[in-house]
Each structure stands twice: as structure tokens, then as C-alpha cells.
Amino acid sequence: MKLRKVFFSMLACALSLVFMFAFAACDTNKGPKVDSVKLDVTTVTLGPGDTQRLKATVTLSDGTEGEVEEWTSSAENVATVTRGVVAAKAAGTATITAKAGDKTATCTVTVENITVEISKPTLSLERGSEETLTATVKKDGSAVATETVDWASSDELIATVDENGKVTALREGSATITATRHGANQKATCEVTVTWTKPAGYEAIEYYEQNKVPTNKWGYWNDPANYVGGKSEMIEAYYQDSTEGSEAGKINLTFKVDERDGGANNSSIIQITYRSSKGQDGGKLEVNHNYRLDFTLTSSVAGKIEMNTIGKDPKPEATEIVAGENNLSVEFRHGDWGVNYPAGNYDNVESAAFFLLGLLGAPGETVNVSIDKLHWTDLGEADEKTEKPDFSTKIPDMSGATESSLTLVTDGIDTDKYDIKTTDEGNSYTVKYTNVESDTYERIIFTIPEGANVANCNTFAFTIKNDGTETMKLRLDLNGTVATKDPNGTDIFECAVKSVAEGASTKTDTQWGGTTISIEAGATATIYITYQPDGDHGTPVEMQMCFDTAYENDAHNKHSGNVTIGGFKFKNVTAE
């Protein structure tokens, strides 16, 4: 019995020691206590929608800094708080509390009844008209004379607004004009609808890539992304029926200058071009003749314009114009036969009228321009001549050429879009493509084997069958071993000079490289590509293909199809 008492006594002592050490350990692990919590401000006055960050300083017993453990608001319908950021909701008072440990600090937030009122919640304007809105900042329903507002438009290509609230209607559509209390978030809006009754004979002038306006049409270009130059945005471009004595429609333009390039003429980019090609497509002008172009240009601002002077050297300085009507004249040589590239491609001709209008207007300014009373005077045959190109399609003689296998490069192929299988012992491929967007240039690549001996050849040919039910387009090129720089400074390897086809139509773009082939459903075509094995791009090493590319104004459309590609041949074809 005594032994049992002794045992339990010893056990009790041991447990006491364990608990004592445990409590000591817990006390040792406990960090320093919070001595104080302070906020950088104790009162804040805001308007509905305003925010303000409160800075809290938490001091610990060992002199170091801690962090706020909890932020709360006494009236979240008046103001909320998230990690110290107070957001004012509605008029009233709320107490914001920052807590750390058992210490707190508070800030009293007063949300005043501040509003912004605008003179008109909706506004309808005819294109080209103006109206001034007014906005008033009110506190408890009374106007505050010392408060101002900042004006903004949701779409400055439809309607602009200046610092005084003057709204200018530019183009059909809708825009939201917002008046915001300066330095705060209270605001009011006006929904502006711009209407326009189009004039008789109205026809929109379309955007074209530079140098690619079709024959006998007006077009504009304003894409500085691929060239060094300032930026302007075309708001509206159209022409009307010709006035008496004019040889072309009246051109009307509205554009906004965003920035200038800082060059010799400090220009931005807006080009308006008319192209004519009498020798090829029945245009207005004779090839290899000098012409004088007389016209009237009316501008909303003074400035300069540059006009084309093909065949004139040196190029004259930009022409000064005044705000209002300007009667101008320029001489040039019309030296094109209708296309600059091989047969079947763009109707890309020298400009019969070319104007660089980005010299008008300051950054942020909207400019209105009209060009009318155009008249071309034939000054006679020019001394400088442009030879008429041979527009006939010549099919190279590939007889006797042996077939050569090309190897598909599988790395990088989007298997969700392309399903490719090899047939005929590696010299033929079936390509099924699905939902390929026309402007993505998602390509497949075949490598050319060294055994093909392409360095001693200048022509490549292959066959392709459209196994689908709709016409398909295929963009292709050969890539060489040596890179050159494009206008963007990007390396390019494309080395094809031109392409022709039997059983398909082709469009060759020698400015950017590559050929687009259009093949009817069920048709089989043979494609012939001429290249320079000893040219700037070296020896061809691969062929690239892009299916249904954006070459025919079908950007962003998705295409699907099924084709068979094969019969790859190389040969040195003697030029005729």
C-alpha cells in the first residue's frame, strides 16, 4: 500500500514538472504584445464614390512594428473598408476601426452629399454640329461655385468634348459624355446620338494596304504600324457625285491627328490615293505621258500637304495651304501599265493622284478636308519610259524532272487545327484543316532534303488537289538559308520570285513575298514557283503553307478543308 502511495506521489511530481515546462515553453513562444495602434488621420471627409487609404502604425512591446489584424466599419451603407482602403458609399457618418491584439484606433469618415448634375442627360446632334453642355457640382443640393469638372468622351471618333463642355459630332453612332468632379469620383453623364443624312451620290472610300488601291478607285491608308511615321485615325472617308468640270468624285475626309513622327515635315500618316491605268484596264490616263493635276482642296485648318510627283526629281517641298479653299496643281508622269507585279495579282498601279494629308492639324485635332474639281491635263509623251510587262502566263517545262520527297516538320503544328497524314511512300500528304482563321497565318512547313540538289535548280513544282466542297485559298512560299530585313526590321527568308499555276488562279505579292493560290472544289492544280538559288536568300531549304489566308478581305473568318499535296519536283528551267 505504501509502495502504491509512493508511486502515485512520484507520478504527480513528474506530471507537475511536465506541465510546468509546457507552460514555460508556451510562454517562451508567445510573441511581444501590441502596445499601440495609430492611424495617420482620425477624420476624413469624402464624397460618394471617393476612396482613401488609411495608414496604420502598430507598435509592439519590443519596439518593432506589427500589422493590423482586422478592419471594420460601423456603417457599411455609408463607407466600407478593405485592408485600409475606405470606399465612400452614401451620405452619412461611419467609424472605421483598425484592430491589432487588444488595441484599436478609429477614424471618423464623413460622406458628404455631393453630386454632379449635367444640363442634358441625352443629346441628339447632326454630324458636324456642336452643342455646349454645362455641369454643376452640388453639396446638399446647393451649387458650389469653386468646384470644377473634367470632361471626357467614350468614343472620340464619334463625338468629342473640350474642357468647356462643347460637344462636336463627328460620325454616326453613340458616345457617352462624362463630367467628373475634379480630383474626385462624382460624375454625371450625357448619352449623345449622332445622326447623319448621307449626301446624294455618297459612297464610302475604303481602306487599302499601301500601294494596293484597285484601278480607277479612291482609297486611303493610315497604318503606321509597319512604317516609321506618326499616327492619324480616319473618322469618315467618302466621295460624292462629281461637280461640273470635275473628272472624279468629290472627296470628303474627316480624320483625327494622334501624333507626329518628328521627321523633316513632322507628318502623321493619312494618305488618299486615286489610281488609273488606261493601258491595262481602261482608266483615265495614258501610260508614259506627263500630266498636270489641277484641283481644289478645302481644309478646316491651315498646314501643309504632300502631293505625288512621279518621275520628278528632286521631290518638291510640302505645299502650304490655308484654312479654307486652296486651288492647287501638281505635275507627274504616269508610267504604269496596270500592274506592278506578275499577271493575275493586285491591280496595283502608280497613283494618278496621291495626297499625304497628315501634315494638316495638330496632335489631338480633328481635321475636315474635301478635294474637288479634279482635272488632268495631258502634257504629252514623257521622255522617261516604263516598258510594258508581259502579262501572259508561262508554264515552265518540268518534263524530265524527278520527284523529290519533302519532310513535314511536325514541331509547332497546331494539332487542333491540322490533321496531316503521309501517303505514297512519303511523297504525298493529306491535310485536313479545321477552323483556321483567315488572318492568323498558322502555317505548316516541309523541309527540302539535301539530296534534292536544289542549288542547281531555279524552279519548284508540286500538285495539290482540293478534296473539299468549297473553293480554298492557300498561301505559300519557299524559305532560303539567308535572312534579309523587311520594313519592320524583321528577318525574312522567303525567296520565291513568282508563281504560276495550271488549274488554279494565283496572286503573287513580290513586295511582301508569297503567293496565294485559289483552287475550286474538286480541282487539281500544279503550282510552279520560280526562285533564285544564288539570290539574297541563298538556297531554298523549306516550303511553308498557310491555308485560307486573309488575302481577299475575309479577315477573321474561319475555314475548314481537306487537300492532297504531292509530286514535289525541282528543275533548272531555262528562261525564255
C-alpha positions as CSV (number, residue, x, y, z in Angstrom):
1,M,0.0,0.0,0.0
2,K,2.8,2.3,0.9
3,L,4.5,1.5,-2.4
4,R,1.4,2.5,-4.3
5,K,1.3,5.8,-2.4
6,V,4.9,6.4,-3.2
7,F,4.4,5.6,-6.9
8,F,1.4,8.0,-7.2
9,S,3.3,10.7,-5.4
10,M,6.2,10.3,-7.8
11,L,3.9,10.3,-10.8
12,A,2.2,13.5,-9.5
13,C,5.6,15.2,-9.2
14,A,6.6,14.1,-12.7
15,L,3.3,15.4,-14.2
16,S,3.7,18.7,-12.3
17,L,7.2,19.1,-13.8
18,V,5.8,18.3,-17.4
19,F,3.0,20.8,-17.1
20,M,5.4,23.4,-15.6
21,F,7.8,23.0,-18.5
22,A,4.9,23.0,-21.0
23,F,3.6,26.3,-19.6
24,A,7.1,27.7,-19.6
25,A,7.5,26.7,-23.3
26,C,4.2,28.3,-24.3
27,D,5.1,31.5,-22.5
28,T,8.5,31.4,-24.3
29,N,6.9,31.0,-27.8
30,K,4.4,33.9,-27.2
31,G,5.5,37.0,-29.2
32,P,5.6,40.6,-28.0
33,K,2.4,42.2,-27.1
34,V,0.8,45.1,-29.0
35,D,1.5,48.4,-27.3
36,S,-0.5,50.7,-29.5
37,V,-2.4,51.2,-32.8
38,K,-2.4,54.6,-34.5
39,L,-3.9,55.9,-37.8
40,D,-2.4,58.6,-39.9
41,V,-5.7,60.6,-39.8
42,T,-8.6,60.5,-37.4
43,T,-11.2,62.3,-39.5
44,V,-11.8,62.0,-43.3
45,T,-14.4,63.8,-45.5
46,L,-15.3,62.2,-48.8
47,G,-17.9,62.3,-51.5
48,P,-19.9,59.3,-52.8
49,G,-17.6,57.1,-54.9
50,D,-14.4,58.5,-53.5
51,T,-11.7,56.3,-51.8
52,Q,-8.9,57.0,-49.4
53,R,-6.2,54.7,-47.9
54,L,-5.7,54.9,-44.2
55,K,-2.2,54.2,-43.0
56,A,-2.0,52.3,-39.7
57,T,1.1,52.0,-37.4
58,V,1.1,49.1,-35.0
59,T,3.8,49.2,-32.3
60,L,4.8,46.1,-30.4
61,S,6.2,45.8,-26.8
62,D,9.7,45.1,-28.2
63,G,9.7,48.3,-30.3
64,T,9.1,46.6,-33.6
65,E,6.1,47.2,-35.9
66,G,3.2,44.8,-36.3
67,E,0.2,44.6,-38.6
68,V,-3.5,45.4,-38.4
69,E,-5.4,42.2,-37.8
70,E,-8.9,43.5,-38.6
71,W,-10.5,46.5,-40.3
72,T,-14.2,47.2,-39.7
73,S,-16.8,49.9,-40.5
74,S,-19.6,50.8,-38.2
75,A,-21.9,51.7,-41.2
76,E,-21.1,49.9,-44.4
77,N,-24.0,51.6,-46.1
78,V,-22.0,54.8,-45.6
79,A,-18.4,53.6,-46.1
80,T,-16.7,50.3,-46.4
81,V,-13.0,49.4,-45.6
82,T,-10.8,46.7,-47.2
83,R,-7.2,46.4,-46.0
84,G,-7.3,50.1,-45.0
85,V,-8.9,51.4,-48.2
86,V,-12.1,53.3,-47.4
87,A,-14.7,53.5,-50.1
88,A,-17.4,56.1,-49.6
89,K,-20.9,54.9,-50.5
90,A,-23.6,57.4,-49.4
91,A,-24.1,60.5,-47.3
92,G,-23.6,59.9,-43.6
93,T,-21.0,59.1,-40.9
94,A,-19.1,55.9,-40.3
95,T,-16.4,54.9,-37.8
96,I,-13.5,52.9,-39.3
97,T,-11.7,50.8,-36.7
98,A,-8.2,49.2,-37.1
99,K,-7.5,46.4,-34.5
100,A,-4.4,44.6,-33.6
101,G,-4.3,42.4,-30.4
102,D,-6.4,44.2,-27.8
103,K,-5.6,47.6,-29.2
104,T,-7.7,49.7,-31.6
105,A,-7.6,53.0,-33.4
106,T,-10.5,54.8,-35.1
107,C,-11.2,57.3,-37.9
108,T,-14.4,59.1,-38.4
109,V,-15.5,59.2,-42.0
110,T,-18.0,61.7,-43.1
111,V,-19.5,61.2,-46.5
112,E,-21.0,64.5,-47.8
113,N,-24.0,64.7,-50.0
114,I,-22.0,65.8,-53.1
115,T,-23.4,65.3,-56.6
116,V,-22.7,66.4,-60.2
117,E,-25.6,67.5,-62.4
118,I,-25.4,67.8,-66.1
119,S,-27.6,70.1,-68.2
120,K,-28.8,67.3,-70.6
121,P,-28.9,63.6,-69.9
122,T,-29.4,62.9,-73.6
123,L,-28.4,64.8,-76.7
124,S,-29.0,64.3,-80.4
125,L,-26.8,66.0,-82.9
126,E,-26.4,66.1,-86.7
127,R,-22.9,65.2,-87.9
128,G,-20.8,68.3,-87.9
129,S,-22.8,70.2,-85.4
130,E,-21.9,71.4,-81.9
131,E,-23.6,72.0,-78.6
132,T,-22.2,73.0,-75.2
133,L,-23.2,71.1,-72.1
134,T,-22.9,72.5,-68.6
135,A,-22.2,70.6,-65.3
136,T,-22.6,71.8,-61.7
137,V,-21.1,70.3,-58.6
138,K,-23.7,70.5,-55.7
139,K,-23.4,70.0,-52.0
140,D,-26.6,69.2,-50.1
141,G,-28.4,70.4,-53.2
142,S,-26.6,73.8,-53.5
143,A,-24.2,74.6,-56.2
144,V,-20.5,75.0,-55.2
145,A,-19.0,77.8,-57.3
146,T,-15.4,76.8,-56.6
147,E,-15.8,73.3,-57.8
148,T,-14.9,72.3,-61.5
149,V,-15.4,69.2,-63.6
150,D,-13.3,67.3,-66.1
151,W,-14.9,66.3,-69.4
152,A,-14.4,63.1,-71.4
153,S,-15.9,61.2,-74.3
154,S,-16.2,57.4,-74.5
155,D,-15.6,57.5,-78.3
156,E,-13.8,60.5,-79.7
157,L,-14.2,59.2,-83.3
158,I,-18.0,59.8,-82.9
159,A,-18.1,62.8,-80.6
160,T,-15.5,64.9,-78.8
161,V,-15.9,67.2,-75.9
162,D,-13.5,70.1,-74.9
163,E,-12.6,71.5,-71.5
164,N,-15.6,73.8,-71.6
165,G,-18.2,71.0,-72.3
166,K,-18.5,71.8,-76.0
167,V,-19.6,68.6,-77.8
168,T,-18.7,68.2,-81.5
169,A,-20.5,65.5,-83.5
170,L,-18.1,63.7,-85.9
171,R,-19.6,60.4,-87.1
172,E,-22.8,58.5,-86.9
173,G,-23.1,56.5,-83.7
174,S,-23.4,56.9,-79.9
175,A,-21.0,58.1,-77.3
176,T,-21.2,58.9,-73.6
177,I,-20.0,62.3,-72.4
178,T,-18.9,62.3,-68.8
179,A,-18.5,65.2,-66.4
180,T,-16.4,64.2,-63.4
181,R,-15.8,66.4,-60.3
182,H,-12.1,67.5,-60.5
183,G,-9.9,65.4,-58.2
184,A,-12.8,63.1,-57.2
185,N,-15.2,60.5,-58.5
186,Q,-18.6,62.1,-58.5
187,K,-19.8,62.2,-62.1
188,A,-22.8,62.7,-64.4
189,T,-23.2,61.5,-68.0
190,C,-25.0,62.5,-71.2
191,E,-25.7,60.0,-73.9
192,V,-25.0,61.6,-77.3
193,T,-26.5,60.2,-80.5
194,V,-25.0,61.5,-83.8
195,T,-27.2,61.2,-86.9
196,W,-26.3,61.9,-90.5
197,T,-28.2,62.2,-93.7
198,K,-25.8,61.0,-96.3
199,P,-25.4,63.3,-99.3
200,A,-26.5,62.4,-102.8
201,G,-24.1,60.0,-104.6
202,Y,-22.4,59.0,-101.3
203,E,-20.0,56.1,-101.5
204,A,-17.6,55.1,-98.8
205,I,-13.8,55.3,-99.5
206,E,-12.3,52.1,-98.3
207,Y,-9.0,51.3,-96.5
208,Y,-6.3,49.6,-98.5
209,E,-2.8,48.5,-97.7
210,Q,-0.3,50.9,-99.0
211,N,0.2,50.7,-102.8
212,K,-2.8,48.3,-103.2
213,V,-5.7,50.6,-104.2
214,P,-7.5,49.0,-107.1
215,T,-7.5,50.6,-110.5
216,N,-9.8,53.6,-111.0
217,K,-10.7,53.9,-107.3
218,W,-10.1,56.2,-104.4
219,G,-8.6,54.6,-101.3
220,Y,-6.9,55.7,-98.1
221,W,-4.1,54.3,-96.0
222,N,-3.1,55.2,-92.4
223,D,-1.2,52.2,-91.0
224,P,2.0,53.4,-89.2
225,A,2.5,50.0,-87.5
226,N,4.6,48.8,-90.4
227,Y,6.4,52.0,-91.2
228,V,8.1,54.8,-89.3
229,G,5.6,57.7,-89.0
230,G,3.1,59.5,-86.8
231,K,-0.4,58.3,-86.4
232,S,-3.8,59.6,-87.6
233,E,-7.2,58.0,-87.4
234,M,-9.7,58.2,-90.3
235,I,-13.1,59.0,-89.0
236,E,-15.0,59.2,-92.3
237,A,-13.9,58.9,-95.9
238,Y,-16.4,59.1,-98.8
239,Y,-16.9,60.7,-102.2
240,Q,-19.9,62.2,-103.9
241,D,-21.1,62.8,-107.4
242,S,-18.7,65.0,-109.4
243,T,-19.2,68.7,-109.6
244,E,-19.3,70.3,-113.0
245,G,-15.9,70.1,-114.8
246,S,-14.5,67.5,-112.4
247,E,-13.1,64.3,-113.7
248,A,-13.6,62.4,-110.4
249,G,-16.0,62.5,-107.5
250,K,-15.7,65.0,-104.7
251,I,-13.6,63.5,-101.9
252,N,-14.6,64.2,-98.3
253,L,-12.4,63.2,-95.3
254,T,-12.5,63.7,-91.6
255,F,-9.6,62.4,-89.5
256,K,-8.0,62.9,-86.1
257,V,-4.3,63.5,-85.7
258,D,-2.8,61.5,-82.8
259,E,0.9,62.0,-83.1
260,R,3.6,63.2,-85.5
261,D,6.8,61.4,-86.4
262,G,9.2,64.3,-85.8
263,G,10.7,63.9,-89.3
264,A,11.5,66.6,-91.9
265,N,7.9,67.5,-92.4
266,N,6.8,66.3,-88.9
267,S,4.0,64.4,-90.5
268,S,1.4,61.9,-89.4
269,I,0.0,59.2,-91.7
270,I,-3.1,59.8,-93.8
271,Q,-2.7,59.0,-97.5
272,I,-5.5,59.4,-100.0
273,T,-4.8,57.9,-103.4
274,Y,-6.5,57.6,-106.8
275,R,-5.1,55.1,-109.3
276,S,-5.6,55.0,-113.0
277,S,-4.3,52.6,-115.7
278,K,-5.6,53.3,-119.1
279,G,-3.2,51.0,-120.9
280,Q,-4.4,47.9,-119.0
281,D,-7.8,48.4,-117.6
282,G,-9.4,51.4,-119.3
283,G,-8.5,54.1,-116.8
284,K,-8.2,57.8,-117.4
285,L,-4.5,58.3,-118.1
286,E,-2.1,57.3,-120.9
287,V,0.9,55.3,-119.9
288,N,4.3,57.2,-120.3
289,H,2.6,60.6,-120.5
290,N,3.3,63.7,-118.4
291,Y,0.2,65.2,-116.7
292,R,-0.8,68.2,-114.7
293,L,-3.4,67.6,-112.0
294,D,-5.4,70.7,-111.0
295,F,-7.8,70.5,-108.1
296,T,-9.4,72.5,-105.2
297,L,-8.6,71.4,-101.7
298,T,-10.7,72.8,-98.8
299,S,-9.4,72.3,-95.3
300,S,-10.7,73.2,-91.9
301,V,-7.1,74.1,-90.8
302,A,-4.0,75.6,-92.3
303,G,-0.9,73.4,-92.8
304,K,0.9,71.5,-95.5
305,I,0.2,68.6,-97.8
306,E,2.5,66.5,-100.0
307,M,1.4,65.5,-103.5
308,N,2.7,62.8,-105.8
309,T,5.4,63.8,-108.3
310,I,6.2,60.5,-110.1
311,G,9.1,61.0,-112.4
312,K,10.1,64.4,-110.9
313,D,13.4,64.8,-109.2
314,P,14.1,66.2,-106.8
315,K,10.8,65.9,-104.9
316,P,9.3,69.3,-104.1
317,E,8.7,70.5,-100.6
318,A,5.3,70.1,-99.0
319,T,2.8,72.7,-100.2
320,E,1.5,75.3,-97.8
321,I,-2.3,75.6,-97.6
322,V,-4.6,77.9,-95.8
323,A,-7.8,77.1,-93.8
324,G,-10.5,77.3,-96.4
325,E,-10.3,76.9,-100.2
326,N,-6.9,76.2,-102.0
327,N,-6.5,75.9,-105.7
328,L,-3.6,73.7,-106.3
329,S,-1.7,72.0,-109.1
330,V,0.9,69.2,-109.5
331,E,2.8,67.6,-112.4
332,F,3.7,64.0,-112.7
333,R,4.5,61.2,-115.1
334,H,2.0,58.3,-115.4
335,G,4.3,55.4,-116.1
336,D,2.5,52.2,-115.3
337,W,0.7,49.6,-117.5
338,G,-1.8,48.5,-114.9
339,V,0.1,46.1,-112.6
340,N,3.5,46.2,-110.9
341,Y,3.5,42.5,-110.3
342,P,3.2,39.4,-112.5
343,A,-0.1,38.6,-114.2
344,G,-3.1,37.7,-112.0
345,N,-2.2,39.6,-108.9
346,Y,-3.2,43.0,-107.5
347,D,-4.3,45.7,-109.8
348,N,-1.6,47.8,-108.2
349,V,-0.8,50.9,-110.3
350,E,1.1,54.1,-109.9
351,S,-1.0,56.8,-108.3
352,A,-2.6,59.4,-110.6
353,A,-3.4,61.4,-107.5
354,F,-1.7,61.0,-104.2
355,F,-2.0,63.3,-101.1
356,L,-0.3,63.0,-97.7
357,L,-2.8,64.9,-95.5
358,G,-1.3,64.0,-92.1
359,L,0.6,67.3,-92.4
360,L,-2.7,69.0,-91.5
361,G,-3.7,69.5,-87.9
362,A,-2.0,69.3,-84.5
363,P,-2.0,66.2,-82.3
364,G,-5.5,65.8,-80.9
365,E,-7.1,67.9,-83.6
366,T,-9.9,66.8,-85.8
367,V,-9.5,67.9,-89.5
368,N,-12.0,68.1,-92.3
369,V,-10.8,68.1,-95.9
370,S,-12.5,68.0,-99.3
371,I,-10.8,67.5,-102.7
372,D,-12.9,68.6,-105.7
373,K,-12.8,69.9,-109.3
374,L,-10.0,67.5,-110.2
375,H,-8.8,67.8,-113.8
376,W,-6.0,66.0,-115.6
377,T,-4.2,67.8,-118.5
378,D,-2.1,65.7,-120.8
379,L,1.2,67.4,-121.2
380,G,2.4,65.0,-123.9
381,E,4.6,61.9,-124.0
382,A,7.3,61.7,-121.4
383,D,11.0,61.2,-122.1
384,E,11.2,58.6,-119.4
385,K,9.5,55.3,-120.3
386,T,8.2,52.3,-118.5
387,E,8.3,49.1,-120.5
388,K,5.0,47.2,-120.9
389,P,5.3,43.9,-118.9
390,D,4.4,40.6,-120.4
391,F,1.1,39.7,-118.8
392,S,0.9,36.2,-120.3
393,T,1.2,33.2,-118.0
394,K,4.1,31.0,-118.9
395,I,4.1,27.4,-117.5
396,P,7.7,26.2,-117.0
397,D,8.7,23.0,-118.7
398,M,9.2,20.5,-115.9
399,S,9.3,17.4,-118.1
400,G,12.1,15.0,-117.1
401,A,12.2,16.4,-113.5
402,T,12.3,13.6,-110.9
403,E,10.1,13.6,-107.8
404,S,11.7,14.5,-104.5
405,S,10.3,13.7,-101.1
406,L,9.7,16.6,-98.7
407,T,9.5,16.0,-95.0
408,L,6.8,17.5,-92.8
409,V,8.0,19.5,-89.8
410,T,5.8,18.2,-87.0
411,D,7.1,20.6,-84.3
412,G,4.9,23.6,-83.9
413,I,1.9,22.3,-85.8
414,D,-1.4,23.1,-84.1
415,T,-2.9,19.6,-83.9
416,D,-6.3,21.1,-83.0
417,K,-6.4,22.7,-86.4
418,Y,-4.4,20.4,-88.7
419,D,-4.6,16.6,-89.1
420,I,-1.8,15.6,-91.6
421,K,-1.1,12.1,-92.8
422,T,1.6,10.7,-95.1
423,T,0.8,8.6,-98.2
424,D,2.6,7.3,-101.3
425,E,5.9,6.5,-99.5
426,G,6.4,9.9,-98.1
427,N,5.9,11.9,-101.3
428,S,2.3,12.9,-100.7
429,Y,0.4,14.3,-97.8
430,T,-3.3,14.6,-96.9
431,V,-4.0,17.8,-94.9
432,K,-7.3,18.3,-93.1
433,Y,-7.6,21.7,-91.5
434,T,-10.4,22.9,-89.2
435,N,-11.4,26.4,-88.0
436,V,-8.3,28.0,-89.4
437,E,-8.8,31.8,-89.0
438,S,-8.0,33.6,-92.3
439,D,-5.7,36.2,-90.8
440,T,-3.7,34.0,-88.4
441,Y,-1.1,32.7,-90.9
442,E,-0.9,29.4,-88.9
443,R,1.4,27.6,-91.2
444,I,2.7,24.1,-91.9
445,I,6.3,23.6,-93.1
446,F,8.0,21.0,-95.2
447,T,11.8,20.7,-95.3
448,I,13.6,20.1,-98.6
449,P,16.2,17.3,-98.4
450,E,19.8,18.0,-99.3
451,G,19.6,15.2,-101.9
452,A,17.2,17.3,-103.9
453,N,20.2,19.3,-105.2
454,V,18.0,22.5,-105.3
455,A,21.1,24.7,-105.5
456,N,21.4,23.8,-109.2
457,C,17.7,24.5,-109.9
458,N,15.6,27.6,-110.2
459,T,12.0,26.1,-110.3
460,F,10.0,24.1,-107.9
461,A,6.7,22.4,-108.7
462,F,4.1,20.3,-106.8
463,T,0.4,19.3,-107.2
464,I,-2.4,19.9,-104.9
465,K,-6.0,18.6,-105.0
466,N,-8.9,20.4,-103.3
467,D,-10.8,17.4,-101.8
468,G,-13.4,19.7,-100.1
469,T,-16.7,21.1,-101.3
470,E,-15.8,24.8,-101.4
471,T,-13.1,26.9,-103.1
472,M,-10.0,27.1,-100.9
473,K,-7.1,29.6,-100.8
474,L,-3.5,28.6,-100.0
475,R,-0.6,31.0,-99.4
476,L,2.8,29.5,-99.9
477,D,6.5,30.4,-100.3
478,L,10.0,28.9,-100.3
479,N,12.3,29.8,-97.4
480,G,16.0,30.2,-98.1
481,T,19.1,29.9,-95.8
482,V,19.8,33.6,-95.6
483,A,17.6,36.3,-93.9
484,T,17.1,39.9,-95.0
485,K,15.2,42.6,-93.3
486,D,11.6,43.7,-94.0
487,P,10.4,47.3,-93.5
488,N,9.9,46.4,-89.8
489,G,13.4,45.2,-89.4
490,T,12.2,41.6,-89.1
491,D,14.2,38.7,-90.6
492,I,12.5,37.3,-93.7
493,F,13.7,34.2,-95.6
494,E,11.1,34.0,-98.4
495,C,12.9,33.5,-101.7
496,A,10.2,32.9,-104.3
497,V,10.3,35.4,-107.2
498,K,6.9,34.5,-108.8
499,S,4.4,31.6,-109.1
500,V,2.1,30.4,-111.8
501,A,-0.4,27.5,-111.8
502,E,-2.3,25.2,-114.0
503,G,-5.8,24.6,-112.8
504,A,-5.8,27.4,-110.4
505,S,-5.5,31.2,-110.2
506,T,-2.6,32.9,-108.5
507,K,-1.8,36.2,-106.8
508,T,1.9,36.9,-106.3
509,D,2.9,39.6,-103.9
510,T,6.6,40.4,-104.6
511,Q,6.6,43.3,-102.1
512,W,6.0,41.1,-99.1
513,G,6.7,37.7,-100.6
514,G,4.5,34.7,-101.2
515,T,1.7,33.6,-103.5
516,T,-2.0,32.9,-102.8
517,I,-3.5,30.1,-104.9
518,S,-7.3,29.8,-105.3
519,I,-8.4,26.3,-106.2
520,E,-12.0,25.3,-107.0
521,A,-13.7,22.4,-105.1
522,G,-12.6,19.0,-106.6
523,A,-9.9,20.6,-108.8
524,T,-6.3,19.5,-109.0
525,A,-3.7,22.2,-109.7
526,T,0.1,22.2,-110.4
527,I,2.0,25.1,-108.8
528,Y,5.3,26.3,-110.3
529,I,7.5,28.5,-108.1
530,T,10.5,30.3,-109.6
531,Y,13.3,31.2,-107.1
532,Q,16.8,32.5,-107.2
533,P,19.2,29.8,-105.8
534,D,22.1,32.2,-105.7
535,G,20.0,35.3,-104.7
536,D,19.8,37.3,-101.5
537,H,18.1,34.5,-99.6
538,G,20.5,31.7,-100.5
539,T,19.4,28.1,-101.3
540,P,15.8,27.1,-100.5
541,V,15.5,24.7,-97.5
542,E,11.8,24.6,-96.8
543,M,8.3,25.2,-98.2
544,Q,5.7,26.9,-96.0
545,M,1.9,26.9,-96.5
546,C,-0.9,28.9,-94.8
547,F,-4.5,27.8,-95.5
548,D,-7.3,30.3,-96.4
549,T,-5.3,33.4,-95.5
550,A,-6.7,37.0,-95.3
551,Y,-5.9,38.0,-98.9
552,E,-9.4,38.6,-100.1
553,N,-10.9,40.9,-97.4
554,D,-12.1,37.9,-95.4
555,A,-10.1,38.6,-92.2
556,H,-11.2,36.7,-89.1
557,N,-13.4,34.2,-91.0
558,K,-12.8,30.6,-90.1
559,H,-12.2,28.0,-92.8
560,S,-12.0,24.2,-93.0
561,G,-11.0,21.9,-95.8
562,N,-9.2,18.8,-97.0
563,V,-6.4,18.7,-99.6
564,T,-3.9,16.3,-101.0
565,I,-0.3,17.6,-101.7
566,G,2.4,15.8,-103.5
567,G,4.5,15.4,-106.7
568,F,7.4,17.6,-105.4
569,K,9.9,18.3,-108.2
570,F,12.9,20.6,-108.7
571,K,14.4,21.5,-112.1
572,N,16.6,24.2,-113.7
573,V,14.2,25.7,-116.2
574,T,15.8,27.8,-118.9
575,A,14.3,31.3,-119.0
576,E,12.6,32.1,-122.3
